[in-house]
Amino acid sequence: MRGSSLLATSFTGALLAYTLYTWGALIHRTLTVFGALRWQLENTHAGQDIVAIADTTHCEDIHYHAPSATLFTACEDNADMRFKWFPPLTNFDRPELAAKGRGSIHVIDPNTLQSRRLVFENFDGPFITHGIDVISDLERPDGEAVYIFAVNHVPNPSLPANPGQKDWPKARSQVELFHHVIGAPTVRHIRSVWDPLIRTPNDVVATSPTSFYVTNDHYYAEHGLMRTIEDLYANAEWTDVIHVRLDPAADPSTITDPSAGVAATVALPDIHNGNGLGHGRSVWELLITSCASGVLHVGQISPNGKGDQITFVDQVEIDSVIDNPSYFSDPFAGKTGEDHSGFVLAGLARAYTLASTHSDPSDDARDSVRVWYVKPAPGEDKVKEPTSPVRWEKQVVFADDGTHIRSASAAVLVAIDPAAEEGGPVIGSVEGKGSRRKAWLFVTGFVSKNVIAVKVDL
């Protein structure tokens, strides 16, 4: 009997050790990313240093178009809409309200910090905003005009006719394509784009006016056990990235069906919670985030138009959830002798609280934020990422407990000319003199009242 007891104890111990070895690291990583181990929240900037930009309500994504020195964002504008209809947060309560939703596209001057709402041409909604992308119109001088791609979470028009079908998709989200001449008060709608492969779109990145990629961020569109598992279990690689090609011969003015002239394929299958997309360091590099597992994937598409598939070439683990990525290309690197280029990643400091705040419009609801600044490590003493061939330097460039901004889903850096900063550039200065390089950091969130701007050190 004693031998049997010892054998049972040994077996139990071995099973426990195996379980801890197999699941311990994964559980700890998940708790870290979702902020459950983050006992204290920090504010990295005093309130007086933060500028809230007016008329920028619930703008989920933001992009800086360097050739025109202009920021672009798409905003909900209606402070109540997000909490009653926003499929990415499983808010499906008011489809009839969403059918009347009229979000808008804004341009922001990074010098004056003023927002200007553009007037739509050839478009009357509904427009339930999410991720966007902005690319130059190459048929005009650089910086003169842009194409804007925007995810739009419209209600499923077939839903009222099928009230008895429990699993019928409540949303039939699509992508809108616009054209804007820099400085003009208007933005012209070209066409809507939909395909059955576009199921739960989150973000979009374009390679031309007729070619773009879009993420599906969930396999399970509605709240429930399986969606919770999908979020928490990093090995639930159930989402994908879709490539969409539009027929260049099609006349947009004659298109009434969003699926007309659309050819869609799976460019990247089997990714966990594929979320934000962004342009990388070259035209062939794409940035893709696995939001709920806190991973930035660096992907590459086939050069010279030889294919639309995406291949991962690198990845960086971040200790929080991360949303839409952006790449900051330092325009003064050649003048200062130091290149501060890097990835900018916005996310939530305690993402687990979103389960209770996602449908709460009150001022008491707060979603704390973190913005990460990631660049190649300059020295050999940095800890190497176990999943990455490149060593990265990662720092929190902005953090807030939800007091000054509620949620962060996108952020961009806009460099400040070193000569314009008091004390001049650091280059060639004696140690202790001069000033550090600075930039304006613009942060926005899916339920933030305003886009905010704050000066940060690079």
C-alpha atoms as one frame of an Amber mdcrd trajectory, in Angstrom:
protein
   0.000   0.000   0.000   2.827   2.339   0.872   4.430   1.664  -2.503   1.142
   2.414  -4.279   0.809   5.662  -2.335   4.328   6.726  -3.273   3.672   5.807
  -6.891   0.466   7.855  -6.917   2.265  10.797  -5.314   5.071  10.584  -7.856
   2.591  10.405 -10.714   0.661  13.399  -9.379   3.865  15.367  -8.968   5.006
  14.492 -12.470   1.619  15.464 -13.896   1.703  18.775 -12.028   5.246  19.475
 -13.195   4.279  18.672 -16.784   1.227  20.918 -16.565   3.230  23.811 -15.139
   5.939  23.309 -17.752   3.414  23.141 -20.574   0.940  25.800 -19.485   2.745
  27.907 -16.877   4.631  30.146 -19.283   1.574  30.570 -21.510  -0.666  31.494
 -18.571   1.902  33.938 -17.181   2.321  35.529 -20.597  -1.459  35.937 -20.999
  -1.820  37.491 -17.539   1.020  39.890 -18.342  -0.365  40.961 -21.712  -3.876
  41.519 -20.350  -2.485  43.563 -17.446  -3.646  41.295 -14.634  -0.141  41.453
 -13.110   0.134  45.219 -13.562  -0.683  46.305 -10.025   0.005  50.009 -10.443
  -0.888  52.296 -13.324   1.367  55.183 -14.212   0.869  58.553 -15.867   3.991
  59.546 -17.765   2.887  63.122 -18.470   1.256  65.863 -16.457  -2.194  66.889
 -17.614  -1.056  70.350 -18.673   1.368  68.798 -21.176  -1.431  67.019 -23.034
  -3.424  68.732 -25.788  -6.925  67.367 -26.474  -7.811  68.020 -30.115 -11.402
  69.211 -30.508 -14.006  67.392 -32.629 -12.218  64.027 -32.669 -14.635  61.689
 -30.898 -14.042  57.926 -31.039 -11.408  57.926 -33.778 -10.047  54.368 -33.760
  -7.128  54.861 -36.153  -4.782  57.672 -37.175  -2.183  58.032 -39.940   0.477
  60.599 -40.738   0.927  61.307 -44.443   4.468  62.679 -44.563   4.436  64.106
 -48.134   1.576  66.457 -47.229   2.484  66.788 -43.529  -1.120  65.906 -42.664
  -2.755  63.591 -40.147  -5.828  61.598 -41.167  -8.354  59.891 -38.927 -11.888
  58.484 -39.154 -14.200  59.363 -36.275 -17.560  58.172 -35.012 -18.519  61.752
 -34.010 -21.520  60.478 -32.022 -20.467  59.795 -28.420 -23.287  57.270 -27.869
 -23.023  55.233 -31.065 -19.909  53.235 -30.158 -21.545  51.757 -27.073 -24.729
  50.727 -28.902 -23.326  49.490 -32.202 -19.705  48.532 -32.715 -19.196  44.914
 -33.844 -15.500  44.728 -32.800 -16.609  45.229 -29.177 -19.635  42.916 -29.654
 -21.964  45.895 -29.230 -24.930  44.988 -31.450 -27.826  46.518 -29.503 -29.025
  49.183 -31.959 -28.679  48.229 -35.647 -31.423  50.719 -36.504 -29.295  53.475
 -34.962 -26.225  52.264 -36.838 -28.137  52.443 -40.114 -28.283  56.199 -39.523
 -24.677  56.463 -38.331 -22.700  59.224 -39.973 -19.073  59.041 -38.982 -16.587
  61.207 -40.833 -13.017  61.611 -41.998 -10.913  64.331 -40.394  -7.604  65.955
 -41.243  -5.421  67.319 -38.452  -2.688  69.908 -38.847   0.254  68.721 -36.696
   1.467  72.309 -36.326  -1.744  74.021 -35.224  -3.254  70.859 -33.662  -6.573
  71.762 -35.279  -8.958  69.169 -36.721 -11.038  69.757 -39.824 -13.987  67.524
 -40.702 -14.189  66.748 -44.419 -17.482  66.919 -46.306 -18.439  63.761 -48.177
 -19.069  63.785 -51.908 -21.094  60.943 -53.414 -21.570  59.250 -50.019 -24.372
  59.432 -47.473 -23.516  56.565 -45.124 -24.009  54.734 -42.945 -20.406  55.059
 -41.826 -19.352  53.196 -38.655 -15.628  53.851 -38.531 -12.711  51.603 -37.626
  -9.272  51.115 -39.252  -8.059  53.266 -42.149  -5.107  53.642 -44.489  -3.840
  56.574 -46.534  -1.645  56.333 -49.640  -0.452  58.946 -52.121  -2.153  59.401
 -55.468   0.836  58.658 -57.700  -0.809  60.263 -60.718  -0.377  63.659 -59.046
   2.700  65.386 -57.596   3.628  63.812 -54.263   1.731  65.405 -51.401  -1.064
  66.783 -53.564  -3.734  64.067 -53.207  -4.382  60.773 -51.424  -6.547  57.675
 -51.479  -8.202  56.755 -48.188  -9.358  53.231 -47.354 -11.712  52.885 -44.376
 -13.389  49.919 -42.671 -17.139  50.473 -42.281 -19.230  48.288 -39.938 -22.642
  48.559 -41.562 -25.540  46.436 -40.254 -26.435  43.370 -42.274 -29.229  44.525
 -44.622 -30.645  40.979 -44.685 -30.957  40.713 -40.909 -34.509  42.118 -40.491
 -35.786  39.555 -42.995 -34.296  36.693 -41.002 -35.212  37.331 -37.358 -35.450
  33.632 -36.552 -31.905  32.755 -37.581 -29.839  32.968 -34.419 -26.460  32.681
 -36.138 -27.196  35.152 -38.905 -24.374  37.765 -39.013 -25.567  41.026 -37.495
 -23.009  43.100 -39.421 -21.947  43.013 -43.035 -18.834  45.118 -42.737 -17.118
  46.467 -45.817 -14.308  48.788 -46.908 -14.883  52.264 -48.333 -12.524  53.857
 -50.847 -12.213  57.661 -50.966 -10.096  60.258 -52.762  -9.019  63.571 -51.252
  -7.119  66.536 -52.645  -4.930  67.999 -49.909  -6.333  71.292 -48.662  -9.796
  70.729 -50.133 -12.820  70.757 -47.791 -14.240  67.558 -49.302 -13.474  63.862
 -49.687 -14.941  61.981 -52.655 -16.309  58.462 -52.295 -15.164  56.157 -55.095
 -16.803  52.856 -54.167 -17.665  50.333 -51.438 -15.896  46.953 -51.342 -17.183
  43.667 -49.932 -16.426  39.978 -50.305 -17.537  36.937 -48.263 -13.934  36.574
 -47.040 -14.239  39.982 -45.340 -16.018  38.830 -42.174 -14.766  40.728 -39.116
 -12.542  43.440 -40.618 -10.420  45.510 -38.299  -7.704  47.346 -40.181  -6.570
  47.874 -43.744  -3.306  48.613 -45.536  -3.205  49.503 -49.230  -0.493  48.874
 -51.792  -2.257  50.730 -54.623  -5.704  52.215 -55.378  -6.813  48.743 -56.524
  -4.999  46.492 -54.031  -5.237  46.242 -50.257  -4.975  43.884 -47.293  -7.536
  43.644 -44.496  -7.485  41.718 -41.211 -10.304  39.597 -39.815  -9.788  39.998
 -36.073 -12.089  37.218 -34.818 -13.535  33.947 -35.989 -16.379  34.244 -33.464
 -18.079  37.578 -34.069 -20.324  37.627 -30.994 -19.682  37.558 -27.270 -19.574
  34.123 -25.693 -17.346  31.352 -24.393 -15.669  30.604 -27.717 -14.795  34.249
 -28.355 -13.329  34.476 -24.847 -11.203  31.405 -25.534 -10.214  32.916 -28.864
  -8.959  36.052 -27.099  -7.195  34.421 -24.153  -5.616  31.365 -25.768  -2.629
  32.509 -27.822  -2.585  29.261 -29.795  -6.125  29.892 -31.078  -4.815  30.910
 -34.492  -8.244  31.267 -36.056  -8.015  34.592 -37.893  -6.462  35.632 -41.185
  -5.401  38.476 -43.447  -7.252  38.883 -46.739  -5.859  40.392 -49.913  -8.357
  42.230 -52.110  -7.788  43.229 -55.706 -10.190  45.543 -57.535 -10.772  45.338
 -61.262  -8.941  48.413 -62.633 -11.103  48.330 -65.752 -14.337  48.687 -63.778
 -15.991  52.101 -63.804 -16.697  53.015 -60.136 -19.484  55.375 -61.178 -21.505
  52.414 -62.480 -20.906  50.072 -59.521 -23.870  49.573 -57.196 -22.895  46.143
 -55.838 -19.940  46.330 -53.385 -18.793  42.876 -54.520 -18.572  43.833 -58.210
 -15.075  43.578 -59.642 -13.676  42.250 -56.354 -11.219  39.333 -56.188 -10.262
  38.273 -52.650  -7.828  35.615 -51.438  -6.366  34.556 -48.088  -2.919  36.152
 -47.947  -2.050  34.946 -44.444  -3.974  32.168 -42.669  -3.851  30.955 -39.085
  -2.865  33.967 -36.997  -3.979  34.679 -33.437  -6.278  37.702 -33.195  -4.931
  39.419 -36.307  -5.750  43.046 -35.660  -3.852  46.141 -36.749  -2.035  46.585
 -40.047   0.594  49.122 -41.014   3.247  49.994 -43.549   6.774  48.965 -42.619
  10.280  50.098 -43.492   9.919  49.319 -47.196   7.092  49.034 -49.712   7.282
  45.244 -49.358   7.074  45.188 -45.565   3.783  44.956 -43.644   3.225  45.253
 -39.908   0.588  42.984 -38.372  -0.381  42.797 -34.713  -1.767  39.867 -32.795
  -3.554  42.149 -30.370  -4.531  39.762 -27.584  -1.162  37.998 -27.497   0.846
  41.225 -27.622   2.910  40.349 -30.684   4.034  42.589 -33.528   4.645  40.514
 -36.646   6.878  41.923 -39.357   5.694  40.497 -42.660   6.883  40.658 -46.219
   4.942  40.451 -49.447   6.440  39.195 -52.678   8.346  42.022 -54.414   7.610
  43.227 -57.926   3.992  42.101 -57.753   4.901  38.412 -58.015   2.370  37.400
 -55.393   0.040  38.607 -52.671   0.986  36.156 -49.913   2.509  37.407 -46.658
   5.497  35.735 -45.015   6.630  36.511 -41.463  10.279  37.545 -41.214  10.380
  38.855 -37.634   8.268  39.392 -34.543   8.451  41.354 -31.316   6.714  40.486
 -28.046   5.192  43.400 -26.116   3.983  43.217 -22.504   0.475  44.506 -23.212
  -2.187  44.142 -25.848  -1.327  46.196 -28.931  -3.577  47.500 -31.670  -2.780
  49.444 -34.850   0.972  49.673 -35.561   2.781  52.537 -37.264   6.353  53.073
 -38.390   8.137  56.326 -37.584  10.748  57.192 -40.206  13.085  59.779 -38.694
  13.342  62.624 -41.255  16.287  64.219 -39.430  18.446  61.103 -39.126  20.892
  62.384 -41.746  21.261  65.757 -40.035  21.694  64.570 -36.466  23.778  61.473
 -37.018  21.304  59.448 -34.950  18.428  57.513 -36.461  15.411  57.362 -34.160
  13.202  55.431 -36.584  11.059  52.758 -34.971   7.672  51.137 -34.510   4.925
  52.852 -32.500   2.390  50.554 -30.836  -0.669  51.679 -28.874  -2.640  49.428
 -26.554  -4.368  48.971 -23.212  -2.517  48.684 -19.907  -5.260  46.542 -18.335
  -7.159  44.989 -21.188  -9.051  42.615 -18.904 -11.213  45.511 -17.676 -12.626
  45.924 -21.189 -15.021  43.077 -20.412 -16.899  45.411 -18.062 -16.331  48.769
 -19.789 -16.898  47.996 -23.483 -20.547  49.084 -23.381 -20.285  51.699 -20.614
 -20.471  55.319 -21.872 -20.160  56.884 -18.412 -17.260  59.079 -17.339 -16.529
  56.593 -14.553 -15.443  53.964 -17.069 -11.726  54.164 -17.750  -9.513  52.134
 -20.033  -5.867  52.759 -19.171  -3.359  52.985 -21.989   0.234  52.343 -22.988
   2.115  53.443 -26.085   5.311  51.578 -26.941   8.254  52.815 -28.984  10.296
  49.954 -30.433  13.566  50.273 -32.324  16.603  48.064 -32.958  18.808  47.840
 -29.889  22.034  49.828 -30.295  24.224  47.554 -28.159  24.912  43.886 -27.571
  23.859  44.041 -23.935  20.127  44.031 -24.702  18.098  40.911 -23.974  17.375
  39.077 -27.200  13.793  38.248 -28.070  13.425  34.451 -28.007  11.189  34.594
 -31.075  13.062  37.267 -33.016  16.328  37.281 -34.988  16.742  40.979 -34.192
  17.283  42.458 -30.745  14.854  45.254 -29.928  14.823  48.160 -27.544  11.323
  48.612 -26.145  10.151  51.544 -24.056   6.830  52.925 -22.862   6.807  56.401
 -24.378   3.365  57.303 -23.012   1.098  55.875 -20.322  -2.129  57.100 -18.787
  -4.540  55.624 -16.250  -7.523  56.661 -18.356  -7.771  60.162 -16.920  -6.615
  62.028 -20.021  -7.522  59.500 -22.689  -9.803  56.482 -22.496  -8.364  53.643
 -24.627  -5.520  53.747 -27.136  -5.750  51.893 -30.424  -3.356  53.913 -32.606
  -0.491  56.353 -32.231   1.922  58.124 -34.559   5.052  60.193 -34.064   5.687
  63.441 -35.948   9.275  64.628 -35.648  10.161  68.094 -34.397  13.049  69.826
 -36.155  15.986  69.760 -33.684  16.861  73.324 -34.661  13.432  74.470 -33.498
  13.892  73.069 -30.004  15.471  75.260 -27.345  19.128  74.356 -26.923  19.513
  73.035 -30.466  20.385  69.529 -31.571  22.456  67.151 -29.506  24.965  66.427
 -32.252  28.460  67.609 -31.605  27.479  68.978 -28.218  29.489  68.543 -25.073
  27.933  66.022 -22.698  25.231  67.686 -20.658  24.561  70.427 -23.188  22.037
  70.666 -25.986  18.632  68.982 -25.837  17.225  65.562 -26.568  15.442  64.900
 -29.836  11.684  65.368 -29.500   8.545  64.543 -31.419   4.821  65.083 -31.168
   3.024  61.888 -30.223  -0.605  61.680 -31.367  -2.722  59.051 -29.601  -6.317
  58.021 -30.230  -8.620  55.245 -29.084 -11.780  53.420 -30.074 -13.671  55.024
 -27.166 -11.545  58.128 -26.588 -13.322  61.489 -26.440 -10.471  63.183 -28.276
  -7.271  62.555 -30.118  -4.514  63.827 -27.837  -1.082  65.245 -28.624   1.928
  65.326 -26.322   5.618  66.067 -26.773   7.889  63.105 -26.060  11.616  62.418
 -26.044  12.937  60.092 -28.719
